[in-house]
Amino acid sequence: MFGAAPLGDRRREGLVPTYAEVAQQHIDHAKTDQKRPENTVSLITTYLLPQWGRSRRIHPV
């Protein structure tokens, strides 16, 4: 490969979920599997979403 494909990189980035999307999945899971999901929901909405942002994309490790 001779160089990067910026358009391809942007398209792939669009497939990566945002933290808010993953957090919502976590909240939904907590509501169905935990006896008291209020603590999980509170931590995510109070601390994590404001800090990590609603539009920040999650990068694979």
N, C-alpha and C positions, 0 to 999 in steps of 0.2 A: 504494500500500500504506500502510495507516494505522499499522501497528506490526509488531513482530516476532512470529513464531510460535514460541514456545519449544519446543513439542512437535515441530514440524517440524525445528527446529535440532538437537534431540537425536537425532531419527531419522537425519538426514543425518550427524551426527557418528558414529553407529554404523557407517556405511558406510565411513568413513575408516579405513584400516589403521593398526595400531599400528607403532611402530618395530620391535618384535620380529618381527612378521610380515614386514615388508620385509627385515629383516636375514636372516631364515631363507631367503627367496627368493634373496638375494645369496649366501649360503653355498652353497645348492644349485647355483646357477649357477657359482660358483667351483670347486666340486668336479668339475663336468663339463667346464669350459673351461680351467682352469689346470693346469699341470704340478705345481705345489706349492701346493695351496690351504691348507696348514696356517697360513701366515702371515696370510692373510685371515681365516680362522676364529679364530685367536688374537686378532687385533686387535679383531674385532667382539665376541667373548665377554669379553675382558679389559677393554677400555676403553669401547667404545661402549654396549653394553647396560647396564652399571652406571651410566654417566653419564646416558644419555638415558632410561633406564627401560624396563621391559618393557611398561608399559601406556600410555605416552605416545603420543598420536595424532599422526600426521603431518598438518600443515596445508598445503594447497595454496599455492603461491607466487603 
